[in-house]
């Protein structure tokens, strides 16, 4: 809009399963909550974040 870069953010319902869908639809900022905090340990949180990033990156190309 007016030559300015516009970011498209999705907040809510973001998981490793939905990240590719919203990324393919044009979202470039993903906010995940519950999908990250499953597992109850710092290592599980890291794995969940990485799974979301990997899924989104594959969809983005």
PDB file of N, CA, C and O in Angstrom, chain B, residues numbered from 101:
ATOM      1  N   UNK B 101       0.860  -1.167   0.000  1.00  0.00           N
ATOM      2  CA  UNK B 101       0.000   0.000   0.000  1.00  0.00           C
ATOM      3  C   UNK B 101       0.901   1.223   0.000  1.00  0.00           C
ATOM      4  O   UNK B 101       1.697   1.415   0.919  1.00  0.00           O
ATOM      5  N   UNK B 102       0.779   2.033  -1.010  1.00  0.00           N
ATOM      6  CA  UNK B 102       1.599   3.232  -1.086  1.00  0.00           C
ATOM      7  C   UNK B 102       3.085   2.929  -1.133  1.00  0.00           C
ATOM      8  O   UNK B 102       3.890   3.750  -0.693  1.00  0.00           O
ATOM      9  N   UNK B 103       3.468   1.773  -1.652  1.00  0.00           N
ATOM     10  CA  UNK B 103       4.880   1.439  -1.754  1.00  0.00           C
ATOM     11  C   UNK B 103       5.492   0.923  -0.463  1.00  0.00           C
ATOM     12  O   UNK B 103       6.689   0.637  -0.422  1.00  0.00           O
ATOM     13  N   UNK B 104       4.687   0.797   0.602  1.00  0.00           N
ATOM     14  CA  UNK B 104       5.210   0.303   1.878  1.00  0.00           C
ATOM     15  C   UNK B 104       5.006  -1.208   1.967  1.00  0.00           C
ATOM     16  O   UNK B 104       3.974  -1.729   1.543  1.00  0.00           O
ATOM     17  N   UNK B 105       5.980  -1.891   2.513  1.00  0.00           N
ATOM     18  CA  UNK B 105       5.800  -3.334   2.694  1.00  0.00           C
ATOM     19  C   UNK B 105       4.752  -3.592   3.775  1.00  0.00           C
ATOM     20  O   UNK B 105       4.796  -2.990   4.847  1.00  0.00           O
ATOM     21  N   UNK B 106       3.830  -4.471   3.491  1.00  0.00           N
ATOM     22  CA  UNK B 106       2.780  -4.810   4.440  1.00  0.00           C
ATOM     23  C   UNK B 106       2.986  -6.249   4.892  1.00  0.00           C
ATOM     24  O   UNK B 106       3.084  -7.161   4.071  1.00  0.00           O
ATOM     25  N   UNK B 107       3.049  -6.442   6.204  1.00  0.00           N
ATOM     26  CA  UNK B 107       3.186  -7.780   6.774  1.00  0.00           C
ATOM     27  C   UNK B 107       1.794  -8.347   7.036  1.00  0.00           C
ATOM     28  O   UNK B 107       0.889  -7.613   7.435  1.00  0.00           O
ATOM     29  N   UNK B 108       1.622  -9.625   6.818  1.00  0.00           N
ATOM     30  CA  UNK B 108       0.360 -10.301   7.102  1.00  0.00           C
ATOM     31  C   UNK B 108       0.608 -11.260   8.260  1.00  0.00           C
ATOM     32  O   UNK B 108       1.410 -12.189   8.160  1.00  0.00           O
ATOM     33  N   UNK B 109      -0.103 -11.014   9.366  1.00  0.00           N
ATOM     34  CA  UNK B 109       0.094 -11.787  10.588  1.00  0.00           C
ATOM     35  C   UNK B 109      -1.101 -12.688  10.861  1.00  0.00           C
ATOM     36  O   UNK B 109      -2.255 -12.295  10.685  1.00  0.00           O
ATOM     37  N   UNK B 110      -0.798 -13.896  11.293  1.00  0.00           N
ATOM     38  CA  UNK B 110      -1.816 -14.835  11.745  1.00  0.00           C
ATOM     39  C   UNK B 110      -1.544 -15.098  13.218  1.00  0.00           C
ATOM     40  O   UNK B 110      -0.439 -15.490  13.592  1.00  0.00           O
ATOM     41  N   UNK B 111      -2.550 -14.883  14.048  1.00  0.00           N
ATOM     42  CA  UNK B 111      -2.423 -15.080  15.492  1.00  0.00           C
ATOM     43  C   UNK B 111      -3.562 -15.980  15.949  1.00  0.00           C
ATOM     44  O   UNK B 111      -4.726 -15.581  15.965  1.00  0.00           O
ATOM     45  N   UNK B 112      -3.206 -17.187  16.316  1.00  0.00           N
ATOM     46  CA  UNK B 112      -4.216 -18.121  16.807  1.00  0.00           C
ATOM     47  C   UNK B 112      -4.361 -19.312  15.887  1.00  0.00           C
ATOM     48  O   UNK B 112      -4.496 -19.157  14.673  1.00  0.00           O
ATOM     49  N   UNK B 113      -4.334 -20.485  16.458  1.00  0.00           N
ATOM     50  CA  UNK B 113      -4.504 -21.699  15.676  1.00  0.00           C
ATOM     51  C   UNK B 113      -3.296 -22.083  14.848  1.00  0.00           C
ATOM     52  O   UNK B 113      -3.395 -22.938  13.968  1.00  0.00           O
ATOM     53  N   UNK B 114      -2.154 -21.460  15.116  1.00  0.00           N
ATOM     54  CA  UNK B 114      -0.949 -21.765  14.336  1.00  0.00           C
ATOM     55  C   UNK B 114      -0.261 -22.991  14.932  1.00  0.00           C
ATOM     56  O   UNK B 114       0.048 -23.030  16.124  1.00  0.00           O
ATOM     57  N   UNK B 115      -0.031 -23.974  14.095  1.00  0.00           N
ATOM     58  CA  UNK B 115       0.651 -25.207  14.498  1.00  0.00           C
ATOM     59  C   UNK B 115       1.489 -25.686  13.318  1.00  0.00           C
ATOM     60  O   UNK B 115       1.495 -25.061  12.257  1.00  0.00           O
ATOM     61  N   UNK B 116       2.189 -26.787  13.506  1.00  0.00           N
ATOM     62  CA  UNK B 116       2.968 -27.352  12.394  1.00  0.00           C
ATOM     63  C   UNK B 116       2.047 -27.783  11.256  1.00  0.00           C
ATOM     64  O   UNK B 116       2.466 -27.821  10.099  1.00  0.00           O
ATOM     65  N   UNK B 117       0.807 -28.105  11.577  1.00  0.00           N
ATOM     66  CA  UNK B 117      -0.151 -28.514  10.544  1.00  0.00           C
ATOM     67  C   UNK B 117      -0.739 -27.321   9.792  1.00  0.00           C
ATOM     68  O   UNK B 117      -0.966 -27.407   8.585  1.00  0.00           O
ATOM     69  N   UNK B 118      -0.987 -26.216  10.485  1.00  0.00           N
ATOM     70  CA  UNK B 118      -1.620 -25.058   9.839  1.00  0.00           C
ATOM     71  C   UNK B 118      -0.616 -24.053   9.285  1.00  0.00           C
ATOM     72  O   UNK B 118      -0.959 -23.268   8.402  1.00  0.00           O
ATOM     73  N   UNK B 119       0.610 -24.063   9.783  1.00  0.00           N
ATOM     74  CA  UNK B 119       1.617 -23.099   9.322  1.00  0.00           C
ATOM     75  C   UNK B 119       1.825 -23.128   7.811  1.00  0.00           C
ATOM     76  O   UNK B 119       1.903 -22.062   7.201  1.00  0.00           O
ATOM     77  N   UNK B 120       1.917 -24.297   7.177  1.00  0.00           N
ATOM     78  CA  UNK B 120       2.091 -24.297   5.719  1.00  0.00           C
ATOM     79  C   UNK B 120       0.898 -23.695   4.982  1.00  0.00           C
ATOM     80  O   UNK B 120       1.065 -23.044   3.951  1.00  0.00           O
ATOM     81  N   UNK B 121      -0.290 -23.911   5.506  1.00  0.00           N
ATOM     82  CA  UNK B 121      -1.494 -23.388   4.853  1.00  0.00           C
ATOM     83  C   UNK B 121      -1.531 -21.869   4.881  1.00  0.00           C
ATOM     84  O   UNK B 121      -1.781 -21.230   3.859  1.00  0.00           O
ATOM     85  N   UNK B 122      -1.279 -21.285   6.059  1.00  0.00           N
ATOM     86  CA  UNK B 122      -1.357 -19.824   6.154  1.00  0.00           C
ATOM     87  C   UNK B 122      -0.170 -19.163   5.474  1.00  0.00           C
ATOM     88  O   UNK B 122      -0.293 -18.059   4.943  1.00  0.00           O
ATOM     89  N   UNK B 123       0.990 -19.835   5.484  1.00  0.00           N
ATOM     90  CA  UNK B 123       2.154 -19.299   4.778  1.00  0.00           C
ATOM     91  C   UNK B 123       1.910 -19.301   3.275  1.00  0.00           C
ATOM     92  O   UNK B 123       2.215 -18.324   2.591  1.00  0.00           O
ATOM     93  N   UNK B 124       1.365 -20.387   2.766  1.00  0.00           N
ATOM     94  CA  UNK B 124       1.061 -20.466   1.335  1.00  0.00           C
ATOM     95  C   UNK B 124       0.014 -19.434   0.935  1.00  0.00           C
ATOM     96  O   UNK B 124      -0.014 -18.989  -0.213  1.00  0.00           O
ATOM     97  N   UNK B 125      -0.843 -19.051   1.873  1.00  0.00           N
ATOM     98  CA  UNK B 125      -1.878 -18.052   1.597  1.00  0.00           C
ATOM     99  C   UNK B 125      -1.353 -16.624   1.702  1.00  0.00           C
ATOM    100  O   UNK B 125      -2.080 -15.676   1.409  1.00  0.00           O
ATOM    101  N   UNK B 126      -0.079 -16.459   2.121  1.00  0.00           N
ATOM    102  CA  UNK B 126       0.527 -15.133   2.126  1.00  0.00           C
ATOM    103  C   UNK B 126       0.942 -14.590   3.475  1.00  0.00           C
ATOM    104  O   UNK B 126       1.545 -13.519   3.538  1.00  0.00           O
ATOM    105  N   UNK B 127       0.642 -15.282   4.545  1.00  0.00           N
ATOM    106  CA  UNK B 127       1.055 -14.801   5.865  1.00  0.00           C
ATOM    107  C   UNK B 127       2.569 -14.882   5.989  1.00  0.00           C
ATOM    108  O   UNK B 127       3.188 -15.848   5.543  1.00  0.00           O
ATOM    109  N   UNK B 128       3.161 -13.858   6.600  1.00  0.00           N
ATOM    110  CA  UNK B 128       4.607 -13.879   6.808  1.00  0.00           C
ATOM    111  C   UNK B 128       4.997 -13.649   8.266  1.00  0.00           C
ATOM    112  O   UNK B 128       6.184 -13.613   8.590  1.00  0.00           O
ATOM    113  N   UNK B 129       4.014 -13.494   9.143  1.00  0.00           N
ATOM    114  CA  UNK B 129       4.238 -13.418  10.581  1.00  0.00           C
ATOM    115  C   UNK B 129       3.255 -14.395  11.220  1.00  0.00           C
ATOM    116  O   UNK B 129       2.040 -14.244  11.086  1.00  0.00           O
ATOM    117  N   UNK B 130       3.788 -15.395  11.911  1.00  0.00           N
ATOM    118  CA  UNK B 130       2.940 -16.397  12.546  1.00  0.00           C
ATOM    119  C   UNK B 130       3.116 -16.310  14.056  1.00  0.00           C
ATOM    120  O   UNK B 130       4.241 -16.294  14.557  1.00  0.00           O
ATOM    121  N   UNK B 131       2.005 -16.254  14.775  1.00  0.00           N
ATOM    122  CA  UNK B 131       2.029 -16.199  16.234  1.00  0.00           C
ATOM    123  C   UNK B 131       1.417 -17.491  16.759  1.00  0.00           C
ATOM    124  O   UNK B 131       0.235 -17.760  16.547  1.00  0.00           O
ATOM    125  N   UNK B 132       2.222 -18.278  17.438  1.00  0.00           N
ATOM    126  CA  UNK B 132       1.752 -19.554  17.977  1.00  0.00           C
ATOM    127  C   UNK B 132       1.807 -19.503  19.497  1.00  0.00           C
ATOM    128  O   UNK B 132       2.725 -18.923  20.077  1.00  0.00           O
ATOM    129  N   UNK B 133       0.840 -20.101  20.121  1.00  0.00           N
ATOM    130  CA  UNK B 133       0.804 -20.155  21.581  1.00  0.00           C
ATOM    131  C   UNK B 133       0.710 -21.592  22.051  1.00  0.00           C
ATOM    132  O   UNK B 133       1.720 -22.215  22.379  1.00  0.00           O
ATOM    133  N   UNK B 134      -0.504 -22.114  22.084  1.00  0.00           N
ATOM    134  CA  UNK B 134      -0.747 -23.457  22.618  1.00  0.00           C
ATOM    135  C   UNK B 134       0.076 -24.523  21.911  1.00  0.00           C
ATOM    136  O   UNK B 134       0.527 -25.474  22.549  1.00  0.00           O
ATOM    137  N   UNK B 135       0.278 -24.385  20.616  1.00  0.00           N
ATOM    138  CA  UNK B 135       1.040 -25.391  19.865  1.00  0.00           C
ATOM    139  C   UNK B 135       2.494 -25.459  20.321  1.00  0.00           C
ATOM    140  O   UNK B 135       3.138 -26.499  20.183  1.00  0.00           O
ATOM    141  N   UNK B 136       3.009 -24.374  20.855  1.00  0.00           N
ATOM    142  CA  UNK B 136       4.392 -24.358  21.332  1.00  0.00           C
ATOM    143  C   UNK B 136       4.507 -25.015  22.697  1.00  0.00           C
ATOM    144  O   UNK B 136       5.449 -25.764  22.953  1.00  0.00           O
ATOM    145  N   UNK B 137       3.551 -24.737  23.570  1.00  0.00           N
ATOM    146  CA  UNK B 137       3.688 -25.131  24.971  1.00  0.00           C
ATOM    147  C   UNK B 137       3.165 -26.526  25.300  1.00  0.00           C
ATOM    148  O   UNK B 137       2.934 -26.845  26.466  1.00  0.00           O
ATOM    149  N   UNK B 138       2.981 -27.349  24.283  1.00  0.00           N
ATOM    150  CA  UNK B 138       2.654 -28.758  24.521  1.00  0.00           C
ATOM    151  C   UNK B 138       3.942 -29.495  24.863  1.00  0.00           C
ATOM    152  O   UNK B 138       4.987 -29.233  24.267  1.00  0.00           O
ATOM    153  N   UNK B 139       3.872 -30.394  25.799  1.00  0.00           N
ATOM    154  CA  UNK B 139       5.047 -31.195  26.124  1.00  0.00           C
ATOM    155  C   UNK B 139       5.614 -30.907  27.495  1.00  0.00           C
ATOM    156  O   UNK B 139       6.182 -31.797  28.129  1.00  0.00           O
ATOM    157  N   UNK B 140       5.472 -29.682  27.965  1.00  0.00           N
ATOM    158  CA  UNK B 140       5.838 -29.356  29.331  1.00  0.00           C
ATOM    159  C   UNK B 140       7.312 -29.239  29.659  1.00  0.00           C
ATOM    160  O   UNK B 140       7.670 -29.177  30.835  1.00  0.00           O
ATOM    161  N   UNK B 141       8.175 -29.208  28.662  1.00  0.00           N
ATOM    162  CA  UNK B 141       9.600 -29.025  28.945  1.00  0.00           C
ATOM    163  C   UNK B 141      10.198 -28.065  27.924  1.00  0.00           C
ATOM    164  O   UNK B 141       9.656 -27.865  26.837  1.00  0.00           O
ATOM    165  N   UNK B 142      11.312 -27.485  28.299  1.00  0.00           N
ATOM    166  CA  UNK B 142      11.984 -26.551  27.399  1.00  0.00           C
ATOM    167  C   UNK B 142      12.356 -27.248  26.091  1.00  0.00           C
ATOM    168  O   UNK B 142      12.227 -26.658  25.019  1.00  0.00           O
ATOM    169  N   UNK B 143      12.808 -28.474  26.168  1.00  0.00           N
ATOM    170  CA  UNK B 143      13.181 -29.205  24.950  1.00  0.00           C
ATOM    171  C   UNK B 143      11.966 -29.451  24.062  1.00  0.00           C
ATOM    172  O   UNK B 143      12.061 -29.335  22.841  1.00  0.00           O
ATOM    173  N   UNK B 144      10.841 -29.786  24.653  1.00  0.00           N
ATOM    174  CA  UNK B 144       9.612 -29.972  23.867  1.00  0.00           C
ATOM    175  C   UNK B 144       9.211 -28.662  23.203  1.00  0.00           C
ATOM    176  O   UNK B 144       8.781 -28.657  22.049  1.00  0.00           O
ATOM    177  N   UNK B 145       9.347 -27.551  23.924  1.00  0.00           N
ATOM    178  CA  UNK B 145       9.018 -26.239  23.351  1.00  0.00           C
ATOM    179  C   UNK B 145       9.905 -25.956  22.143  1.00  0.00           C
ATOM    180  O   UNK B 145       9.428 -25.493  21.106  1.00  0.00           O
ATOM    181  N   UNK B 146      11.200 -26.239  22.285  1.00  0.00           N
ATOM    182  CA  UNK B 146      12.138 -26.025  21.168  1.00  0.00           C
ATOM    183  C   UNK B 146      11.745 -26.868  19.955  1.00  0.00           C
ATOM    184  O   UNK B 146      11.747 -26.382  18.824  1.00  0.00           O
ATOM    185  N   UNK B 147      11.414 -28.115  20.199  1.00  0.00           N
ATOM    186  CA  UNK B 147      11.024 -29.004  19.103  1.00  0.00           C
ATOM    187  C   UNK B 147       9.742 -28.525  18.429  1.00  0.00           C
ATOM    188  O   UNK B 147       9.621 -28.587  17.206  1.00  0.00           O
ATOM    189  N   UNK B 148       8.796 -28.054  19.216  1.00  0.00           N
ATOM    190  CA  UNK B 148       7.538 -27.555  18.659  1.00  0.00           C
ATOM    191  C   UNK B 148       7.770 -26.312  17.803  1.00  0.00           C
ATOM    192  O   UNK B 148       7.203 -26.183  16.719  1.00  0.00           O
ATOM    193  N   UNK B 149       8.603 -25.403  18.293  1.00  0.00           N
ATOM    194  CA  UNK B 149       8.924 -24.194  17.526  1.00  0.00           C
ATOM    195  C   UNK B 149       9.610 -24.575  16.217  1.00  0.00           C
ATOM    196  O   UNK B 149       9.276 -24.045  15.157  1.00  0.00           O
ATOM    197  N   UNK B 150      10.568 -25.495  16.294  1.00  0.00           N
ATOM    198  CA  UNK B 150      11.286 -25.911  15.086  1.00  0.00           C
ATOM    199  C   UNK B 150      10.352 -26.572  14.084  1.00  0.00           C
ATOM    200  O   UNK B 150      10.493 -26.359  12.880  1.00  0.00           O
ATOM    201  N   UNK B 151       9.405 -27.367  14.557  1.00  0.00           N
ATOM    202  CA  UNK B 151       8.452 -28.025  13.654  1.00  0.00           C
ATOM    203  C   UNK B 151       7.600 -26.993  12.920  1.00  0.00           C
ATOM    204  O   UNK B 151       7.330 -27.141  11.728  1.00  0.00           O
ATOM    205  N   UNK B 152       7.178 -25.954  13.630  1.00  0.00           N
ATOM    206  CA  UNK B 152       6.377 -24.892  12.999  1.00  0.00           C
ATOM    207  C   UNK B 152       7.222 -24.135  11.982  1.00  0.00           C
ATOM    208  O   UNK B 152       6.772 -23.871  10.867  1.00  0.00           O
ATOM    209  N   UNK B 153       8.445 -23.788  12.368  1.00  0.00           N
ATOM    210  CA  UNK B 153       9.334 -23.064  11.437  1.00  0.00           C
ATOM    211  C   UNK B 153       9.607 -23.878  10.180  1.00  0.00           C
ATOM    212  O   UNK B 153       9.531 -23.357   9.067  1.00  0.00           O
ATOM    213  N   UNK B 154       9.921 -25.143  10.359  1.00  0.00           N
ATOM    214  CA  UNK B 154      10.224 -26.008   9.216  1.00  0.00           C
ATOM    215  C   UNK B 154       9.035 -26.114   8.277  1.00  0.00           C
ATOM    216  O   UNK B 154       9.186 -26.015   7.059  1.00  0.00           O
ATOM    217  N   UNK B 155       7.858 -26.314   8.842  1.00  0.00           N
ATOM    218  CA  UNK B 155       6.649 -26.440   8.025  1.00  0.00           C
ATOM    219  C   UNK B 155       6.367 -25.149   7.261  1.00  0.00           C
ATOM    220  O   UNK B 155       6.015 -25.189   6.082  1.00  0.00           O
ATOM    221  N   UNK B 156       6.519 -24.007   7.927  1.00  0.00           N
ATOM    222  CA  UNK B 156       6.274 -22.718   7.270  1.00  0.00           C
ATOM    223  C   UNK B 156       7.316 -22.457   6.187  1.00  0.00           C
ATOM    224  O   UNK B 156       6.978 -21.990   5.100  1.00  0.00           O
ATOM    225  N   UNK B 157       8.577 -22.756   6.478  1.00  0.00           N
ATOM    226  CA  UNK B 157       9.645 -22.536   5.494  1.00  0.00           C
ATOM    227  C   UNK B 157       9.449 -23.377   4.236  1.00  0.00           C
ATOM    228  O   UNK B 157       9.684 -22.893   3.128  1.00  0.00           O
ATOM    229  N   UNK B 158       9.026 -24.618   4.391  1.00  0.00           N
ATOM    230  CA  UNK B 158       8.778 -25.475   3.225  1.00  0.00           C
ATOM    231  C   UNK B 158       7.674 -24.896   2.349  1.00  0.00           C
ATOM    232  O   UNK B 158       7.763 -24.934   1.122  1.00  0.00           O
ATOM    233  N   UNK B 159       6.644 -24.365   2.977  1.00  0.00           N
ATOM    234  CA  UNK B 159       5.524 -23.793   2.215  1.00  0.00           C
ATOM    235  C   UNK B 159       5.924 -22.492   1.534  1.00  0.00           C
ATOM    236  O   UNK B 159       5.438 -22.178   0.448  1.00  0.00           O
ATOM    237  N   UNK B 160       6.821 -21.728   2.182  1.00  0.00           N
ATOM    238  CA  UNK B 160       7.240 -20.439   1.627  1.00  0.00           C
ATOM    239  C   UNK B 160       8.186 -20.620   0.446  1.00  0.00           C
ATOM    240  O   UNK B 160       8.309 -19.742  -0.408  1.00  0.00           O
ATOM    241  N   UNK B 161       8.849 -21.769   0.411  1.00  0.00           N
ATOM    242  CA  UNK B 161       9.756 -22.042  -0.705  1.00  0.00           C
ATOM    243  C   UNK B 161      11.083 -21.548  -0.445  1.00  0.00           C
ATOM    244  O   UNK B 161      11.972 -21.695  -1.283  1.00  0.00           O
TER     245      UNK B 161
END
